[in-house]
Amino acid sequence: MAPLSLSEQLQQLSINPTEKNIKSLTFPNENVVDFYRNLIADKISKVSGIDYNIVYEALETVNSLEKGDLSIPIPRILRGKKGVNPREINHEWAAKLSDKDSEFFIPHLKSVKAAEIFIAFYFDQEFIIQNTIPLVLAKNQNYGSLKLVENKKIVIEFSSPNIAKPFHAGHLRSTIIGGFLSNLYKFMGWDVVSMNYLGDWGKQFGLLAIGFERYGSEEALLNDPINHLFEVYVKINGDVTKEKEEEIFTEDDPKSTNNLARQYFKRMEDGDEEALKIWSRFRELSIEKYISTYARLNIAYDVYSGESQVPKEKMDEALKLMHEKDLIHEDKGAKLIDLTKFNKKLGKTLVTKSDGTSLYLTRDVGAAIDRYEKYKFDKMIYVIAMQQDLHTAQFFEILKQLGFEWANRLEHVNFGMVQGMSTRKGTVVFLDNILNDTKDKMHEVMKKNEAKYNQIEDPEKVSDLIGVSAVMIQDMQAKRINNYEFKWERMLSFEGDTGPYLQYAHSRLKSVERNAGALFDELKSANINYSLLNEECAANLTRVIAQFPDVLRVAMKNHEPSTICTYLFRLSHQVSSCYDILWVAGQEKDVALARLALYSAARQTLFNGMTLLGLTPVERM
Ligand code: ARG
C-alpha cells in the first residue's frame, strides 16, 4: 500500500485545512512546513481556545536552526487579551503540547520549547527526512513551486533603457530584479507578460537622425548599433554645445543643430514616413542587439514596447478625462495638475508642454491605459529606481483620480543606487560591456588553478556564466532598497557570499552525483532506507531544504531577491558542513544511496533557487 500523503495524514488526525478559512493558501503535500503548520495550529488552537486561522497565520519559519523550525510569538495570537502573560502561558502550553499523555500532544516533533514570548517547535528528524527528500526528488525542477493563483495575469515592466544613451547601473538593477520577479511569479502560477519599455522617443531622436546624417556609418551601425548610436549621439551633442559656446547661431536660427533636431522630431510626431524610417531602423537594430545581450542573463521579453508605442489616442483620452474631472489648470500655455490636494508630497506637475508635445509623465499615463486594455492585468509591476519614486507616485495618483478602478493594481518595485560601476576603460556604455569585462576577469581568476582549468570543456562559456552570477548575486544579496558599491575583487571571489561561491557549491554537489556513477541512476527506482540518515547534520540539512517553499513565498510577498540569496548561502554552508561527515564513496550501498539522495535533494533545491534568481548553475568549474 502506498504511504499516506501528508494531507491524508492530517485528515486522519481530523484536521481539515480546507474547512479552516485560512487566509493564505496551504499546501501540505508540496510544502512539509505547511503540514506542520496545520498540525501545530490545530493543537494550539485547542489548548488556547484561539481561532485556528489566527494561530496558523502567526506561525513563522525561523532562519536559524537552533531557534527551531516554526515559532509563534504569543502576543500575536493573544491580541491584547487582558490578564494573560505571554511569558507564562507559553510555558504552560508548551508543557501540554509536548506531553505524550495530554490530549494536546503534537506528534512528529522532536521538541517544543518556550522562551521569552515564543514557543518554538523542532521537527522530528526522521519524519522531516522521510517526507522532504522524496518530495524534492519527485518534484525536481518544480520543487518549491506552488499554485498560488489560477488564471491571473501580471505585467512586469523592467530594464527599460534609452536607445542611444548609456545603459546605466539603474537599468542593470531593474533588469536583474525584474528578471527574477518574472521567474518567481511564473513559478507560482501567474501568467506573466514581461515587458521592456524602451526610451525610444523624444526630441533626442531628431538629434540622433541629424547626427547620423553627419557622422553615421552604415557599416558601424550594422556591426554594433548600440555603441555606434551612442557615439553619434555624443558627437552631435558636441555640435550643439559648440554652437552655443561659440555663438555660431542665434538661439532660434532654423539652421542650428538644435532647431534642425526639433523640426525633425516634429516630423516624426506628425507621422512623416521618411522621417520615421531611419528612427525605426535604429530601434529595430537596437532591439535585435538587446535580445542577444539579455539572453546572457536568461531573459527573453514577451514585449518590446517603448515610449514611442504609446497610442496618441490614449494620451488624448487621458487629457480629456483630466479636463472633465477638473484636474487641470493652465499656466502660460502649459497644462498642470495639482496633486497636493490628494497627497502633499506629490506636488504640481506638468502634463503637456506649451508646444503641445507629450511628456514622459503623460506617456506613462497613456501607456498604462493602453496596457490595461490589451492585457486586462490583475497586477502590474514597474521595476524602476527610487530616483523615480515621485514620478511613479504621480502617474499612479493621476490614474486613480481619472477613475480607473484598476489603478490600485499597479505596484512600484524600487531599488537603491549602485556606486562605482565602470568598465576597465572607465565607462559603461551597454550591458554587454559590463558582462564582457566580468567574464574576462573571471576567466583570469579561473586560469590561476591550472589543473582544474584544464578539465573544463568550454572555459569561455563557463567564465561567462560565473561572471554573470558574480554581477547578479552582488546585486541581489542585500535588500533592494539599499545602495551598494560595485566591487570587482569581492564580487569575483570564490569565497564568502558571492555568485562564484554559489556556483562552486552547485558544481561540487554535481560532482558528488557524477562520482556516484551507476548508483545515481538507481536513485529513482531504488527503495531508499532513510532511517540510515541518523546524523544530526543530515537532519539539519533537510530542515533547511524543507524551508525552500516558504522562503519563496516570503520573497514574493516582499519582492525581495535577497531573501532567496541569503537562503541559498545558508543552504550551501549547511551542505559543506556535511561533506566531512557524510561520505558517499566507500560506503555500504544502502548508506551510500540514502546519503546520495540527500545531496541530490540539496543540489536540486540550490539549482531551483539559482535558476529563479536568473543564474545558470554550472556543472563543473
Ligand atoms: N527609460 C527610463 C529611464 O531610463 C525608465 C523607464 C521606466 N519605466 C516607466 N514606465 N517610466 O529613466
Residues whose N, C-alpha, C, O or C-beta is under 5 A from the ligand:
A	BS01	LIG	S160 P161 N162 Y197 G199 D364 I384
